Amino acid sequence: MERDEVTLREQLFHNRVRETIICVLLFTCLYILSYLILTHFKKTAEFITDDAEDATVNKIALWLCTFTLSVAVCAVLLLPISILSNEVLLAFPHSYYMQWLNGSLIRGLWNLVFLFSNLSLVFLMPFAYFFIESEGFAGSRKGVMARVYEAVVLLLLLALLVMGIVWVASALLHDNIARKSLYDLWEYYLPYLYSCISLCGVLLLLLCTPFGLSRMFSVTGSLLVKPRLLEDVEDTLNCTTFEEATLLRKINYGRTSCWVKLDIDTVKRDYQTVQSKRIALEMRRKASAWQRNLGYPLAMLALLAMTVMCVLMVCFNVLELLLDEKAMPRGMDDPHLGMASFSMFGSLGAAVQVVLILYLMVSSVVGFYSSPLFTSLLPRAQDTNLTQIIANCVSLLILSSALPVFSRTLGITRFDLLGDFGRHNWLGNFYIVFLYNMMFAGLTSASLIKTVTWAVQRELIRAFGLHRLPLSRSTVPFRLLLASGLSKIQ
């Protein structure tokens, strides 16, 4: 018996060490990737200054932002990793090399992401903002530690303010929970606070994702070479090159003459527009016939298929909500990996679920940065200050940490929420979940119909060169209708 107990303790110890090593390696890779991304967007002048104190503070704030962004990326990968792990264990149930992939590892990863998400949202990002904005208390000795003290004091005041607001809200809605939270802060108050943050993230996804799904067509189209059936690329490129050279001569002449500054700025904007047009034409000329004629249509069909599939899955989930209470999102403690597939279509259905989850996340990010409220947060290469980086990291973390709840609520996957992700108070409310599904299906369908009809009409007109043809008087109303539609899309 003692020998068996020792063997069991050794096995548990080795399992824990192995899970810790795997989590550390995964997070290290994500941290390096996040650091490279932030380095690409950060403003270099803020880190190369004469003031060594400001440079040190900015570097520390950048490290905290890197940690937050890596947590956000890990939150996005939670569901794909969990679903794929289950399918791998189903395909290789007795493989010696797959013993490390188990439910304990997946559950620990979900718990770590939940913990680090709370830590980043509640402490690290507010501290980073206060840290770069602080200068030390009046009369104190200047230095990095003086700024740390001021940032910590401001953070404590903010924590007390948020705690009071959320406690009052919980007292108004759930009196029992509010009383318990005074005695057990970690067990009741922080999950309730994160439940409110998650609800805000899910509502933000509801607004951004349908808009992002419609914007994905134009964004993808700008990255690909569009087919032009009746256009002479060489002739158009020669005209554009000549126009670019003419504008360049005007700019050079304006620098040596007494031009008005407004005219110079106008010419420069025209020059940049023509230059981007020339680059696009050169890309179209270098592209092969397959890229010009098949790449763009296939990409549009793939986006359309994934969007329609998301809408159909949400509609099917609405029917299941009406007929079966098991369709409601709920939490679980043990994932039971390797028992059964989470899709009725097996491994193929699980792969489709992973693709759709990642597609929804990308669409939500596109919709977030395309909305008028958050356009100013769009990062620019080598020209994004630290305040914008902090705001972007917080926004991405809110969106990504709500993605598992979002995907399960819409029925994109049947993988139930692990750990504290399934403890949100509003998940058990049938009316909230049902209304959420209906709103998503309605908004996405409306955006898809509007975008696809106008986009297809616009691309067909441009592909056949009809937008350059002169129109008679009888077709003027139709021309005006097309122009108004094109202006709305552009």
N, C-alpha and C positions, 0 to 999 in steps of 0.2 A: 504494500500500500504506500509506504513512504517513497519507494522507488517510482511508483506511478505518479505520485504528487510532485516529486522533483522533476520528472520528465514533462509533466503538464506545465509546471511553472517555467521551465526552460523554453518550451514551445511558445507559451504566451509572451515571454520576454523576446524571443527571436522574432516573433510576428510583429511585436510593437516596434522593435528596432528597424525591421524591414520596412514597415509602413512609414516610419519617420524619415528614413533615407529616401524613399520614393517621393514623399511630399516635399522634402527639401530640394531634391533634384528638379522636380517639376516647377516649384516656385522660383528656383534660381534661374532656370531657362526663361520663364515668363518675366522675371525681373530684368534680365539682360535685354530681352526684346523690348520691354517697355522703356528702358533707359535709352535704347537706340532711337525709338520713336520720339521721345521727348527731346532728345538731343537734336534731332532733325528740325523740330519746330521752335526750339527755344531761341530767344534773342541773345546772341553771343555777347553783345555789349554789356549786358547785365552781369556777366560772369568774368569779364576782363575789365576791371576798373582800377583806378588808383587807390580806392579805399578797400583795404584788405578785409575789413569787417563786413562791408556789404557783400563782397564776393563770397565770404564764408557763409553768411546767412542765406544767400541765394542758393548755394550748393546744398545746404541742409534742407531747404525747402524743396529743391528739386528731387532729392532722395526720397522725401516723404511723398511727393507726387508720383514718383516711380513706383513706390510700394503700393499706393492706391490704385494706379493703373494696372499693375500686375494682378491685384486682387480682382479688379473688374474683368480682366481677360479670363482669369480662372473661373469666375462666376458664369461667364458665357459658356465655358467648356464643361460645366458641371453635368448638364443633361446629356450632351453628346458622349462624354466619357462614360457615364453610367449606362446609357443604352448600348453603346458598342461593347462595353465590358460584359454585359449580359449575353449578347450575341456570341462573343468569343467563347465564353464559358459553355454556351449551348453547343457550339461547334466542336470544342475540345474539352469534354467534361472530365476526362481522366488524364489530361496532359500534366506531366511533372513540371513543365516550364510555365504553366499558367496558375500554379498554386498561390502565387503572390497576389493574383487578381481575385479579390474576395469582397464580400459585403462589408467587412470591417474596414477595409481600406477606403471604399467608396463613402461609407458613413462618416469616417474620420475626415475625409476631404470636404464633405458638405458642412460639417461642424466647424472646420477651420475657416472656410470661406465666410460662413455666417459670423464667426467671431471677428475676423479681420475686417469684414464690411462694417460692422458696428464700430470697431476701433477707428477705422479710417473716417467714417462719416461724423462720428461724435467727437473725436479727439484730434486725430492727426491733421485733417484738412483745416479745421478752424485754427489749430495751433500754427500751422504753416502760414496761414493768412495773417494772423496777428503777429507772427514772428517777423515777416518781411515788412510789415507796416509800423512796427514798434521802434522806438528810439531810446527806451529806458526812462525810468521815472525821473522827474525833475529833481535835481540835486544829487542824484546817484552817479556813481562812477561809470563812465561810458565803456562799452565793450559788449561782447556777444552775450555774456551772462546777464548783463543788465536788461538786454532785450528778451532773453529767455524768461526772466522774472516777470517782466511786464506782460509777455504773452501768456504765461501760466495764470497770472491773476485775471486777465481778461477772459481766458478760457473757463476758469472756475465761475466767474460771474455769468458767463453765457450758459454754462451747464446748470447753474441754479435757476436761471430764468426759464430755460427749456423744461427743466424738471417741474417747476411750478406750473407752467402752462399745460403740460401734458397731464400732470396729476389732477389739475382742475377739470380737464376734459374727461379723464377717466372717472372722476368723482361724479360728473354729471351723467355719464353714460353707463358706467358700471361701478356702483358704489362699493360692492364687495372687493373688487380688484383694487380700487383706490385705497381701501383700508389696509389690505394686505401689503400693498407696495410700500407703505411706510415702514413695515417690519422686514420685508424681504425685497430689497431693491433689485437685486440681480435676477430673482426668479420671476417677478411680475412686471416691474417697471420697465426695464430695458427691453424685454420682448414686446411689451405694449408700444413702446416708443418706436421700435423697429417695425412693428406692424403698421403704424401710421406712415412711416417713411416708405414701406413697401407698397402701401395703398396709393400713395402719391406717385410712386414709380410706375405702378400698373396703370393708373389713370393717364400718366404721361405717355406710356406706350400705346394706350388706346387712341390718343390723339395723333401721335407721331407716326405710328406704323401704317395706317391706311394712306396717309399723305405720302409717306416714304415709298410705299408700294407703287403709287402712281408716278412718283419722281424717278424711280429706278429705271424706267424706260428711257427718259431723256438723259439721265446720267450715264447709263451704259452706252447710249447712242453717241454721246460726245467722246467716248473712249475708243470707239470702233470706226472703221472706214465704212461709210454709207454708200450703197450702190447708186450710181447715176447713169441711167441707161442711155440718155441722149445728150450727154455732156462730153465735150472735147477737153480732157484734162490738160493737155499740152497747151492748147490755146488759152484756156483760163489761167494757167500758171504763168504764161508769158505776160498776159495783161496785168496780173497781180504783181509780178516782179517789176514791171515798168512803173506801175503806180507806186510801189514801195520806194523805188529809186527816186521818183519825183518828190515824194514827201520827205525823203532823207535830204535831198538838196535844199528844200525849203527850210528844214530845221537848221542845217549848217549855215544857210544864208541869214537866217533870223538871229543866230548867235553873234554875227558880226555886224548886224545892222540895228537900227532903232525901231524894232517891231514892238507892238504892244504885247504885254505878257500873256494876256488872255488868248491872243491868236496863236502864240507859241504853244500854249497848253493844248489848244484844240488840234493843232497839227500833230502834236505828239500822240494824242489819243487816237487820231486817225491812223497814224503810222503803226501804233501797236495793234490796232484792229487788222490792218492790212497784213502786218507781219504774221499774226496768228493764222490768218486765212491762207497765207502762202505756205506756212508750215503744214497746215492740214492738207493742202493740195499736194505737197511733196510726199506726205505720207500716203495719200491715195495713189499717187503715181508709182511709188515703190511697192505698194501692196500687190500681192498676186491676185489672179482672177478669182481664186477661191475665197480669198479674204474680202474682196470687193463685192462679190455677188452672193456668197453663202454665209459668211461670218456674221454679218449684221442680222439677216433674217432668222438664222438659227438662234442667236442670242435673244432676240425679241420673242421668239416662240417659246424658248426655255423660261424666260421671265413670265410670260403669259400663262404657261402651264403651271408653274409653281404658285402664282397668285391665285389662279382658279382652284388649284388643289387645296390651298389654305382656306378659301371661302367654303368649298364643299365640305371639308373636314369640320369647320365650325358649324355649318348647318346640320351636319350629322350629329354633332355633339349637342346641339339644341334639342334635337329629337330624343336623344338619349336622356337628357336632363328631364324631359317630360315623362319618360316611360320608366326610367331606372334610376334609383337614387345612388347607385354605385358610380355613376358618371360624375358625381360631385367631387371636386378636388379635396383631398385629405392628406394628412401626414402619416408616416409610418416610421417605425424604429429600425426594423430589419429589412433591407431591400430584397432578400432571398434571390440572389443572383444565380443564374444557371438553372432555374426551375422551369420557366416558360418564357416565351417571347412576349414583349410588350406590344406587339403588333399582330393583327390577325393574318397578315401576309408574310410573316416570318422575317427572315434577315433582310429581304428586299424592302419590306415595309419599315423596318427599323432604320435602314439606311436613308429612306425617304424622309423619315421623321427628323433625323439628324440634319439633313440638308435643309429642310423647311425651317427648323429652329434657327440655324445660322442665317438663313435668308431673311427671316423675320427680324433678327437682330441687326443685320446690315441695313435693312429697310428702315427700321426705327431710327438708326443713327442718321441716315440720309434725310429722313423726314424731320428729325430734330434740328439739324443744321440748315435745312431749307425753310423752316418756318420763320416768319418775320420776327418773332419774339427772340429767337436765339441765333439769328444770322450773324450778329456781332461777335459771337463766341467762336466762330469758325477759325481754326488755327491756320496760320500762314507760315510757310517754311522760313526758318531763320528770322522770323519777325513776330514772335508771340511772347508777350511779357509773362512774368510769373503769375500775376493775378489771373490772367486768362487761362494759363495752364491749370491753376488750381480749380477754377470754375469748370473747365472741361473735364478734369479728372472726377470731380464730384458728380457732374451730370452723367458721365459714362458709368460711374459706379452705381448710381441710382437706377439707371436703365438696365444694366447687366444683372444687378442683384434681384431685380424684379422679373427677369426673363424666365426663370424656372416656374414661378407662380403664374406668369402670363401664359406660358406654353401649356401648362397643365389645366388652367382655367378654360382655355379655348379648346381643349381636347386634341391638341396637336400630338401629344404623347399620352400614354397611359401609365407612365412611370410616376408613381406618387412621390410627394415631397418628403425629403428626409430631414430628420432633426427638427430644429427650430423653424425651418422654412414652412413647415406645415402647421405651425401653431398660431397663425394669424387668425384673429377673431372673426373677420368678415368672410373667411373661406367657407364657413358652414351655412351662410345665408343663401338660400336658394334664389331669392329674388335678385340679389346683387349679382350672382353668377349668371343667371339667366339673362338679365338685362345687359350685362357686359357682353355676352356672346352675341346678342341681337344687335347691339350698337356696332360692334366690330364688323359683323357680316354686312350690315347696312352701309356703313361708311366706306368699307373696302369695295363693295359692289358699285356704289355710286362713283367713287373715284376711278375705279377701273373702267367703267363704261364711258365716262367722260374723257378719260385720257386716251384710251385705245381708239375710240371713234375719231377724235380729232387728230391723233398722231398718225393713224393709218392714212387718213385723207391727206394730211400734209405731206407725208413721205411719198405717197403715190404721185402727187402733183409735182414734187421736186424731182422724183426719180425720172419721170418722163419729160421734164423740162417745161411743163405747162405754165409755171409761174413766170416765165419770161415771154410768153406769147401775148400779142396784143389782143384785147377783147373788144367786141362790138358793144353797141349801146344796149342791146337786148340782154347781154350777159353781165351788165354792170352790177345789178343787185346780187347776183351770185358771187361776183368778184368781191364785193364789199363783205358779204357773209364769210367768205374764205379768209379775207384779210383780218376780220375781227376775231375769227377763231385762231388764226396763227398768232395774233398779238396776245391772246389769252394764254396760249401754250408757252410762248417765249417769255 
